[in-house]
């Protein structure tokens, strides 16, 4: 039932009031390195919030990182394996401020929804800061002005 609303035939629809609909079937993939791609559902440079549809190829991984804001995820298919535990399809996860993860990877193709607030600091294998990922760096990557490599030297 449509109730007079326009059919969604665009990647992202927004209203002046701030409503947003994002259609993953219409969005382009952003390659972020190491066998992981994002479809950017939402970026807000005012609040620092971002929403991603994430696809990880078998063997893809995230380099060691620390959440400077909260993160939430829901595994749609496959499974995410990380130092907290194994998150198979159907798992919801919450990552508090300052949560650190030295290992996050998948063995099988995995897809998830990820909701982030604020920044994520990525570290080199030596424990030094590699770069900071946030709404601004995500927007720069989306615009082609920056390149992301979330796998690092992992």
DRENGURO-698893 format. One record per residue: x, y negated, z negated of N, C-alpha, C, O in turn; residue in one letter. Coordinates in steps of 0.2 Angstrom, whole numbers, plus 5000, padded with zeros to 4 digits. Layout:
REM residues N
XYZXYZXYZXYZa;...
This chain:
REM residues 154
500450065000500050005000500449945000500949934996x;500349895005500849835006500549775002501049735000x;499949765001499649704997499849645000499949594997x;499949645007500149585010500849555010501049505013x;501249595007501949575006502349595013502149645016x;502849555015503149575021503549635020503849655015x;503549675026503949735026504749715025504949675028x;505049765022505849745021506149775027506249835028x;506449725031506849745037507449705037507749695043x;507649685032508349645031508749675026508449715021x;509349665026509849695021509649665014509549705009x;509549605013509449575007508849515008508949475012x;508349525004507849475004507849434997507849474992x;507849374997507849334991507249284991507049264997x;506949264985506449214985506749154981507249154978x;506449094982506649034978506649044971507049014967x;506249084969506149104961506749144959506849154953x;507049174963507649224961507549294962507949334961x;506949314965506849384966507249404971507449374976x;507449474971507949494976507749574977507649614973x;507749584984507749654986508349674990508449634995x;508749724989509249744993509149814996509049864992x;509249825002509049885006509749915008510149895012x;509949975004510650005006510650025013511250035015x;510150045016510150065023510350015028510450025033x;510249955026510449895030511049855028511349815032x;511349875023511949845020512649875023512649935024x;513149835024513749865027514149885021514149865015x;514649935022515049965017515649915017515949895022x;515949905011516549875010517049925007516949955002x;517549935011518049985009518549955004518849895005x;518549984998518949954992519550004991519849994985x;519750044995520350084994520250154991519750164987x;520650194993520750264989520150304990519950354986x;519750294996519150334997518550314994518050354993x;518550254992517950224989517650164993518050124995x;516950164993516650104997516150084993515750114989x;515950014993515449984990514949954995515149935000x;514249954993513749914996513649864991513349884985x;513749804992513549744987512849734987512549704992x;512549744981511849734981511649664978511149634980x;512149644974512049574971512649544968513049584965x;512849484969513349454966513049384963512749344967x;513249364957513049304954513649274951513849294946x;513949224954514449184952514349144946514749124942x;513649124944513549084938513549134932513749104927x;513249194933513249234927513749284926513949314921x;514149294932514649344932514449414933514749464933x;513749424935513449494936513549514943513549474947x;513649584944513649604950513349674950513349714945x;513049694956512749764956513049794963513049764968x;513249854962513549894968513249964969513049994964x;513149984975513050054977513650084979514050054983x;513950134975514650154976514650224979514250264977x;515050234984515150294987515850314986516350274988x;516050374983516650404982516750464986516350514985x;517250464991517450534994517750574989518050554984x;517750644991518050694986518850674985519150654990x;519050674979519750654977519850574976520350554973x;519250534977519350464976519450454968519150484964x;519750394966519850384959519950304958520050264963x;519850284952519950214950520550214946520650254942x;520950164947521550154943521350134936520850114935x;521850144932521750124925521450054924521650014928x;520950044920520649984919520249974913520150014909x;520149904911519849884905519249844907519249794911x;518649854904518049814905518049754901518049764895x;518049694904518049634900517349614898517249574894x;516849644902516149634901515849704901516249754902x;515249714900514849774900514849804907514749764912x;514749874907514649904913514049954912514049994907x;513649974917513150024917513150054923513250024929x;513050124923513050164929512550214929512350244924x;512350234935511850294935512150334941512150314947x;512250404940512550444945511950474949511550504946x;511950454956511450484960511550544963511150584964x;512250564965512350624967513150634966513550594965x;513350704966514050714964514150714956513650724952x;514750694955514950684947515550644947516050654950x;515550604942516050564940516450594934516150614929x;517050604934517450634929517950584926518350554930x;517850564920518350514917518450534910518150584907x;518950494907519150514900518650514895518750544889x;518050494896517450494891517150564892516850584887x;517150584898516750654899516550654907516750614911x;516250714908515950724915515250694915514850714911x;515150654921514450624922514150654928514350624934x;513750704928513450734934512850694936512650644933x;512650714942512050674945511450674940511350724936x;511150614939510650614934510850584928510450564923x;511550564927511850534921511850464921512050434926x;511650434916511650354914512250344910512350384905x;512650294911513250284907513250204905513050164909x;513450194899513550124897514350114895514550164891x;514650064897515350054895515349984892515249934895x;515549984885515549924881516049874883516549894887x;516049814881516549764882517249794879517249824873x;517749784883518449814881518549884881519049914879x;518049924884518149994885518750004890518749964895x;519150044889519750064893519650134896519550174892x;519850144902519850204905520450214909520650174914x;520850264907521450284911521350334917521750334921x;520750364917520650404922519850404924519450414919x;519750394930519050404933519050424940519350384944x;518850484941518850504948518350554949517950574945x;518350584955517850634957518150684961518650674965x;517850744961518150804965517650814971517950834976x;517050794970516550804976516350734978516350684974x;516050734983515750664986515250644980514850684978x;515250584978514850554973514650484975514950444978x;513950474973513650404974513350384967513050424964x;513450324966513150294960512950224961513150184965x;512450204956512350134955512750104950512750134944x;513050044951513450014945513249944944513249904949x;513149924938512949864936513549834932513649854926x;513849784934514349754930514249684928513849644931x;514549664922514449594919515149574918515549604914x;515349514921516049494919516549524923516449554929x;517149534920517749554924517949624922517749654917x;518349654926518649724925519449704927519549684932x;519849724922520549714923520849784925520849834921x;521249784931521549844933522249844931522649784932x;522549894930523249904928523649944932523449994935x;524349924933524749974937524950034933524750044927x;525350084936525550144932525950124926525950164922x;526250064926526750044921526350014915526649994910x;525750004916525249964911525249894912524949854907x;525549864917525549794918524849774922524549814925x;524649714921524049694924524149694932524649654934x;523749724936523849724943523349674946523649634950x;522749674944522349614946521649614942521549664939x;521249564943520649554939520049554944520049514949x;519649604943519049614948518449574944518249594939x;518149534948517549494945517049474951517249494956x;516549434949516049414954516449374960516249384966x;516949334958517249294963517749334967517749324973x;518049384965518549424969518049464973518249484979x;517549494971517049534975516749494980516749514986x;516549434979516349384984516849374989516749374995x;517449364987518049344992518149404996518249405002x;518149464994518149534998517649535003517749555008x;517049525000516449525005516449475011516249495016x;516749415009516849365014517449385019517549345024x;517849435017518449445021519049405019519549405022x;519049365014519549325011520049365007520549335005x;519849425004520249455000520149535001519649555004x;520649574999520649645000520649674993521049654989x;520249724992520249764985520549834986520549864992x;520949854981521149924981521149944974521549944970x;520549974973520349994966520750064964520750084958x;521050094969521450154967522150144965522450184961x;522350084967523050064965523550114967523550144972x;524050124963524550184964524350244961524750294961x;523750254960523450314957523550374962523350434960x;
